[in-house]
Amino acid sequence: MHIQDTHWSSASAIAPGGGPAGAQTGNGRAEGPRTAPLRVDAQRNLEHVLRAAREVFGELGYGAPMEDVARRARVGVGTVYRRFPSKDVLVRRIAEEETSRLTDQARTALGQEDEPWSALSRFLRTSVASGAGRLLPPQVLRFGVPADADAEEGRVPQQRNQPGAGELRLVPEEPAVADDAGAAALLDVVGRLVDRARAAGELRPDVSVSDVLLVIATAAPSLPDPAQQAAASSRLLDILLEGLRSRPA
C-alpha cells in the first residue's frame, strides 16, 4: 500500500507507544525520530515509478501521459509529480539512464570482443534484449534528416557516414530529453564498433551509426507474452544482422 508523503511530519513526530519523537524510553535514553521505514517506502515508490515509466514509454513512446505511468506504478499521480515536477524531468531521467546503459553495453562489447563483427553483433543482441532501443532519446535517433552545418557546430561531432547514407544528428531546435554529453558518448562508442567492422570488411560500406541504432530501435517489438517477444526480437535481429553484413562481390 502506498504511503503518502504528506504523512511524513505526523508519522515522524510520534515515538513508539504514542509519545512524541525524542521521548525517553524505559531505559532512560532518548529515542530519535523513526524516519527510516518511511525513507525505505519512498525509495520503493521511486523505483516503482521509474520502472513503470520505462515500461509505459517503451510501449507507447515518450508522448504517453503521466497518468499512465502512475497507474502502472500503482501510485497516485501526485506521487509521480512530487518525484518529478514535470513530465520533461521524468522523460529526461529515463532517456539519460537508457542512453548510459546502451553506452556501457557498447563499451563492454568493444573491450571484450576481439573480432569486429562479434563485437558489433554482441552489442546489438545485448541492447535489443534489454529493450533500451525503445527508449532511445529522439535527438540521437534522427535518420536521414538534413541539418544546417552552422547549427551543428559545437555539438556532437559529425558521425561516421559514407556518402549518401542517412546521418544521425542532434537537432538544436527540439527540446533535449538527454544531455548532449551522454548522447555524444553513445554515438562515439557505437561509431568505433561500426568503424572496426567496416574496416574488417564485415560490415556493408554504406552502413552508418544511424543504421545500427535504427536496428536497436526496430528489433524490440512489444508483445504481451514475454516468450513471444523474446523470440520475435531474436528472429527480427537475425534478419537485420544479415542485412548489415557485407557480401563477397
C-alpha positions as CSV (number, residue, x, y, z in Angstrom):
1,M,0.0,0.0,0.0
2,H,1.3,3.4,-0.9
3,I,2.1,5.8,2.0
4,Q,1.5,9.4,1.1
5,D,4.5,11.7,1.6
6,T,2.1,14.2,3.3
7,H,2.1,11.9,6.3
8,W,5.8,12.3,6.9
9,S,5.7,15.0,9.6
10,S,2.9,13.5,11.6
11,A,4.4,10.0,11.4
12,S,7.9,11.1,12.4
13,A,6.6,13.1,15.3
14,I,5.3,10.0,17.1
15,A,7.5,7.7,19.0
16,P,6.8,4.1,19.8
17,G,4.0,3.8,22.3
18,G,2.3,7.0,21.2
19,G,4.7,9.5,22.8
20,P,6.4,12.4,21.0
21,A,9.5,11.8,19.0
22,G,12.6,12.1,21.1
23,A,10.8,10.9,24.3
24,Q,12.7,8.8,26.8
25,T,12.3,5.1,26.6
26,G,12.2,2.8,29.7
27,N,16.0,2.6,29.9
28,G,16.2,6.4,30.1
29,R,17.7,7.0,26.7
30,A,16.0,9.4,24.3
31,E,14.8,7.9,21.1
32,G,15.1,9.9,17.9
33,P,12.5,10.3,15.1
34,R,11.7,7.0,13.3
35,T,12.1,8.1,9.7
36,A,13.9,5.1,8.2
37,P,10.8,3.0,7.4
38,L,9.3,5.9,5.5
39,R,12.5,6.5,3.6
40,V,12.5,2.9,2.5
41,D,8.9,3.3,1.4
42,A,9.7,6.5,-0.5
43,Q,12.6,4.8,-2.3
44,R,10.4,1.9,-3.2
45,N,7.8,4.2,-4.7
46,L,10.5,5.9,-6.7
47,E,11.7,2.6,-8.1
48,H,8.1,1.7,-9.0
49,V,7.7,5.0,-10.8
50,L,10.9,4.6,-12.8
51,R,10.2,1.0,-13.7
52,A,6.6,1.9,-14.7
53,A,7.9,4.9,-16.8
54,R,10.4,2.7,-18.7
55,E,7.6,0.2,-19.4
56,V,5.0,2.8,-20.4
57,F,7.3,4.9,-22.5
58,G,8.8,1.8,-24.1
59,E,5.3,0.6,-25.1
60,L,3.7,3.9,-26.0
61,G,6.5,6.3,-26.6
62,Y,7.5,9.5,-24.7
63,G,4.2,11.0,-25.5
64,A,2.4,8.8,-23.0
65,P,0.7,10.8,-20.2
66,M,1.9,10.8,-16.6
67,E,-1.4,9.3,-15.5
68,D,-0.4,6.1,-17.4
69,V,2.9,6.0,-15.5
70,A,1.1,6.4,-12.2
71,R,-1.4,3.7,-12.9
72,R,1.3,1.3,-13.9
73,A,3.3,2.1,-10.7
74,R,0.1,1.8,-8.6
75,V,0.6,5.2,-7.0
76,G,-1.3,8.4,-7.2
77,V,-0.3,10.8,-10.0
78,G,0.5,13.3,-7.3
79,T,3.3,11.0,-6.0
80,V,4.8,10.9,-9.5
81,Y,4.7,14.7,-9.7
82,R,6.3,15.0,-6.3
83,R,9.2,13.0,-7.5
84,F,9.3,14.6,-11.0
85,P,7.8,18.1,-11.1
86,S,7.2,17.9,-14.8
87,K,6.9,15.2,-17.4
88,D,10.0,16.6,-19.1
89,V,12.1,15.9,-16.0
90,L,10.9,12.3,-15.9
91,V,11.5,11.8,-19.6
92,R,15.0,13.2,-19.3
93,R,15.7,10.9,-16.4
94,I,14.6,7.8,-18.3
95,A,16.3,8.8,-21.6
96,E,19.6,9.6,-19.9
97,E,19.6,6.2,-18.0
98,E,18.9,4.3,-21.1
99,T,21.5,6.2,-23.1
100,S,24.0,5.4,-20.4
101,R,23.0,1.8,-20.4
102,L,23.5,1.5,-24.2
103,T,26.9,3.2,-24.0
104,D,28.0,0.8,-21.3
105,Q,26.9,-2.2,-23.4
106,A,28.8,-0.8,-26.4
107,R,31.9,-0.3,-24.4
108,T,31.7,-3.8,-23.0
109,A,31.4,-5.3,-26.5
110,L,34.2,-3.2,-27.7
111,G,36.5,-4.2,-24.8
112,Q,35.7,-7.9,-24.6
113,E,35.3,-9.0,-28.2
114,D,38.5,-9.0,-30.4
115,E,36.7,-9.9,-33.6
116,P,35.0,-6.7,-35.0
117,W,31.8,-8.4,-36.2
118,S,31.4,-10.3,-33.0
119,A,31.7,-7.1,-31.0
120,L,29.1,-5.3,-33.1
121,S,26.6,-8.2,-33.1
122,R,27.1,-8.7,-29.3
123,F,26.3,-5.0,-28.7
124,L,23.1,-5.3,-30.9
125,R,21.9,-8.5,-29.3
126,T,22.5,-7.2,-25.7
127,S,20.9,-3.9,-26.5
128,V,17.8,-5.4,-28.1
129,A,17.4,-8.0,-25.3
130,S,17.5,-5.1,-22.7
131,G,14.7,-3.2,-24.6
132,A,16.7,0.0,-24.3
133,G,16.2,0.7,-28.0
134,R,12.6,1.6,-27.5
135,L,13.7,4.4,-25.1
136,L,16.4,6.0,-27.3
137,P,16.1,9.8,-27.0
138,P,14.8,11.4,-30.2
139,Q,17.8,13.6,-30.7
140,V,20.1,10.6,-31.2
141,L,17.7,8.8,-33.5
142,R,17.5,11.2,-36.3
143,F,17.7,9.2,-39.5
144,G,18.2,11.0,-42.8
145,V,17.2,14.4,-41.5
146,P,19.3,17.2,-43.0
147,A,20.8,19.7,-40.6
148,D,22.4,23.1,-41.0
149,A,26.2,23.0,-40.6
150,D,26.3,26.2,-38.5
151,A,23.6,25.0,-36.2
152,E,25.5,21.8,-35.7
153,E,28.8,23.5,-34.8
154,G,29.9,22.9,-31.2
155,R,27.6,20.0,-30.7
156,V,28.2,16.3,-31.4
157,P,31.0,15.7,-33.9
158,Q,29.8,14.7,-37.4
159,Q,29.0,11.0,-37.3
160,R,30.8,8.3,-39.3
161,N,28.8,8.0,-42.5
162,Q,29.5,7.0,-46.1
163,P,28.4,9.5,-48.8
164,G,24.7,9.3,-49.3
165,A,24.0,7.4,-46.1
166,G,21.5,8.6,-43.5
167,E,23.0,10.8,-40.8
168,L,22.5,10.8,-37.1
169,R,22.4,14.4,-35.7
170,L,21.5,16.3,-32.6
171,V,18.8,18.8,-33.5
172,P,19.2,22.1,-31.6
173,E,15.6,23.3,-32.2
174,E,14.0,20.3,-30.4
175,P,13.8,20.1,-26.7
176,A,16.5,17.7,-25.5
177,V,15.5,14.7,-23.5
178,A,19.0,13.5,-22.7
179,D,22.2,15.5,-22.1
180,D,24.4,16.1,-25.1
181,A,27.4,14.7,-23.4
182,G,25.7,11.3,-22.9
183,A,24.4,11.2,-26.4
184,A,27.8,12.1,-27.8
185,A,29.4,9.3,-25.8
186,L,26.9,6.8,-27.2
187,L,27.4,7.9,-30.8
188,D,31.2,7.9,-30.4
189,V,31.5,4.3,-29.0
190,V,28.9,2.9,-31.5
191,G,30.9,4.7,-34.2
192,R,34.0,2.8,-33.1
193,L,32.2,-0.5,-33.3
194,V,31.0,0.4,-36.8
195,D,34.4,1.6,-38.0
196,R,36.1,-1.7,-36.8
197,A,33.5,-3.9,-38.5
198,R,33.7,-1.9,-41.7
199,A,37.5,-1.8,-41.8
200,A,37.5,-5.6,-41.4
201,G,35.3,-5.9,-44.4
202,E,32.5,-7.5,-42.4
203,L,30.0,-4.6,-42.5
204,R,28.4,-3.2,-45.6
205,P,30.3,0.0,-46.5
206,D,27.1,2.1,-46.6
207,V,26.0,1.2,-43.1
208,S,26.2,4.1,-40.7
209,V,25.9,4.7,-36.9
210,S,22.3,5.7,-37.5
211,D,21.6,2.4,-39.2
212,V,22.9,0.5,-36.2
213,L,20.8,2.5,-33.7
214,L,17.8,2.1,-36.0
215,V,18.3,-1.7,-35.8
216,I,18.2,-1.4,-32.0
217,A,15.0,0.6,-32.0
218,T,13.4,-1.6,-34.6
219,A,14.3,-5.0,-33.3
220,A,12.5,-4.7,-29.9
221,P,8.8,-5.3,-30.5
222,S,6.5,-5.0,-27.5
223,L,4.3,-8.1,-27.3
224,P,2.1,-9.2,-24.3
225,D,3.7,-12.6,-23.9
226,P,7.4,-12.3,-22.8
227,A,8.4,-15.5,-24.5
228,Q,6.9,-14.4,-27.8
229,Q,8.5,-11.0,-27.5
230,A,12.0,-12.6,-26.9
231,A,11.5,-15.0,-29.9
232,A,10.3,-12.2,-32.2
233,S,13.1,-9.9,-31.2
234,S,15.7,-12.6,-31.8
235,R,14.3,-13.6,-35.2
236,L,14.0,-10.0,-36.4
237,L,17.5,-9.2,-35.2
238,D,18.9,-12.2,-37.0
239,I,17.3,-10.9,-40.2
240,L,18.6,-7.4,-39.7
241,L,22.1,-8.6,-38.9
242,E,22.2,-10.5,-42.1
243,G,21.2,-7.3,-43.9
244,L,24.1,-5.4,-42.3
245,R,26.8,-7.9,-43.3
246,S,29.0,-7.4,-46.3
247,R,28.9,-10.0,-49.1
248,P,31.6,-11.1,-51.5
249,A,31.3,-9.3,-54.8
